[in-house]
Amino acid sequence: MKARCSAAGFLALALLVIPRVFGQEGQYPFNALTPEGYEVIALEPSGATLSLLALVECPEIEGAQQVAQGQNAKIVSAAGAVLTRFPRHFSFRITATLRKTVVDDPSRSLTTPDDPHRFLMELGFRLKAYDGLNMQPIKPESLELIGMPADVAYDERVIRVNFDVGNRPVTDRFVLEVLSPQGERIARFHFELL
């Protein structure tokens, strides 16, 4: 009996073997724009569905890769230099929308006195930096409303939240918390390199 290899089987095999041949162990280069997830929340009593989508913007990590695993893990830039410090400046771009952009049902509900459109305009943001178990809060350096001006009623807002995290080791981890107008945490998005 002759063994046959379909195109899909060959592609699957290549995806398993090629990264190991080049020593990357399945690691792919980082991108300057990295999706960090989404959260879907039902707003009560309005019945509106809020979707929050997060993207990290960090040009300094374009093409960088994690090399090795465990205690030997390190990040190497696209130019081949080992990174020992986390990029000082990066942004989270948060899309807060009342449109049906995510097909998932809400994971939870939130009671708010705010009109849903006003809710979008009054979101808050807080970054937490973790070095092991030690946590340090970091305030946004600036906020930018992208797209529709604030004085135009609209069902979607895109906010760029800019941070200067200072001089931090590459092993640090960051968590952006999105806050309701009342200060309640409604979503978390993570950014880490190692």
C-alpha positions in Angstrom: 0.0 0.0 0.0 1.4 3.4 -1.0 1.5 6.2 1.5 0.1 9.5 0.3 0.6 12.9 1.8 -2.1 15.5 1.2 -1.2 19.1 0.8 -2.8 19.8 4.2 -0.8 17.0 5.8 2.4 18.4 4.3 1.7 21.9 5.5 1.0 20.6 9.1 4.3 18.7 9.1 6.2 21.8 7.7 4.7 24.0 10.5 5.9 21.5 13.1 9.4 20.9 11.7 10.5 24.3 10.2 10.5 26.3 13.4 12.5 23.6 15.2 15.1 23.5 12.4 15.7 27.2 12.8 15.8 26.9 16.6 12.7 29.0 17.3 10.7 26.3 19.0 7.5 27.5 17.6 8.1 31.2 18.6 7.0 33.8 16.1 8.3 37.4 15.9 6.5 40.1 17.9 4.5 42.7 15.9 4.4 46.4 16.6 0.6 46.0 16.7 -0.5 43.1 18.8 -4.2 42.1 19.5 -4.6 41.6 23.3 -8.2 40.3 23.4 -11.7 41.4 23.9 -14.5 41.5 26.5 -18.3 41.6 25.9 -20.5 43.1 28.6 -24.3 43.7 28.8 -25.1 47.1 30.2 -28.2 47.2 32.3 -30.9 48.5 32.4 -30.4 49.9 28.9 -29.9 46.4 27.4 -27.0 47.6 25.3 -24.1 45.3 24.6 -20.6 46.8 25.1 -17.6 45.2 23.3 -14.1 46.2 24.4 -11.3 45.3 22.0 -7.6 45.9 22.9 -4.5 46.3 20.8 -1.0 47.1 22.0 1.1 49.5 19.9 4.8 49.1 20.5 7.1 49.8 17.5 10.2 48.8 19.5 9.2 45.1 19.5 8.6 44.7 15.8 10.5 41.6 14.7 11.8 40.7 18.2 11.6 37.1 19.3 11.6 35.0 22.4 14.6 32.7 22.3 14.7 29.6 24.5 12.4 28.7 27.4 12.3 28.7 31.2 15.2 30.3 33.0 17.2 30.6 29.8 14.5 32.6 28.0 15.4 35.9 26.5 14.1 38.4 24.0 16.2 39.2 20.9 15.5 42.3 18.8 15.1 42.1 15.0 18.7 43.4 14.8 19.9 40.6 17.0 20.5 42.5 20.3 19.4 40.9 23.5 16.7 43.1 25.2 17.1 43.5 28.9 14.7 46.4 29.4 11.0 46.6 28.6 10.2 49.3 26.0 9.7 52.5 27.9 6.8 53.8 25.7 3.8 51.8 24.5 0.1 52.3 24.0 -3.1 50.4 24.4 -5.6 51.2 21.7 -9.0 50.3 23.1 -12.1 50.1 20.9 -15.3 50.5 23.0 -18.3 49.9 20.8 -22.0 49.3 21.0 -22.0 47.7 17.6 -22.2 43.9 17.1 -18.5 43.4 16.3 -17.9 40.3 18.4 -20.2 37.3 18.0 -19.7 36.1 21.5 -22.5 36.6 24.0 -21.8 38.9 27.0 -19.6 37.3 29.7 -21.3 39.4 32.4 -23.6 42.3 33.0 -23.0 45.6 34.5 -25.6 47.9 36.1 -24.9 51.6 35.3 -26.9 54.8 35.5 -25.1 56.2 32.5 -26.6 56.3 29.0 -24.5 53.8 26.9 -23.1 56.5 24.6 -22.0 58.6 27.6 -20.6 55.4 29.2 -18.2 55.1 26.2 -16.9 58.6 26.7 -16.2 58.3 30.4 -14.2 55.1 30.6 -11.1 55.2 32.8 -7.8 53.3 32.5 -5.2 52.1 35.0 -2.0 50.2 34.3 -0.5 47.8 36.8 3.2 46.8 36.4 4.2 43.5 38.0 7.8 42.5 38.9 7.3 39.1 40.3 4.6 39.6 43.0 5.4 43.3 43.5 2.8 45.6 41.8 3.2 49.3 40.9 0.3 51.3 39.5 1.2 53.6 36.5 -1.0 56.4 35.4 -1.5 57.0 31.6 0.8 59.6 30.2 -2.0 60.8 27.9 -5.3 59.7 26.3 -6.2 60.3 22.7 -9.6 60.0 21.1 -9.2 58.6 17.6 -11.8 59.0 15.0 -15.1 60.7 15.8 -14.8 63.9 17.8 -16.1 63.8 21.4 -18.9 66.3 20.6 -20.4 64.0 17.9 -22.9 61.3 19.2 -21.6 58.0 18.0 -21.8 54.3 19.0 -18.1 53.6 19.0 -15.0 55.2 20.5 -11.4 54.4 19.9 -9.1 55.6 22.7 -5.3 55.4 22.6 -3.9 55.2 26.1 -0.2 56.1 26.1 2.2 55.0 28.8 5.8 55.8 29.9 6.7 52.9 32.2 10.2 54.1 32.9 13.2 51.8 33.1 11.8 48.3 33.8 13.3 44.9 33.2 12.0 42.9 30.2 10.6 40.3 32.7 8.0 42.7 33.9 4.3 42.1 33.1 1.7 44.8 32.6 -2.1 44.6 33.0 -4.3 47.4 31.7 -7.6 47.7 33.6 -10.5 49.4 31.9 -12.8 51.2 34.4 -16.4 52.1 34.3 -17.4 55.8 34.9 -18.0 54.8 38.5 -14.5 53.4 38.8 -15.4 49.6 38.7 -13.0 47.4 36.8 -14.8 46.0 33.7 -12.0 44.4 31.8 -8.3 43.5 31.9 -5.8 43.2 29.1 -2.2 41.8 29.5 1.1 42.8 27.9 4.2 40.9 28.5 7.2 39.7 26.5 8.6 36.8 28.6 
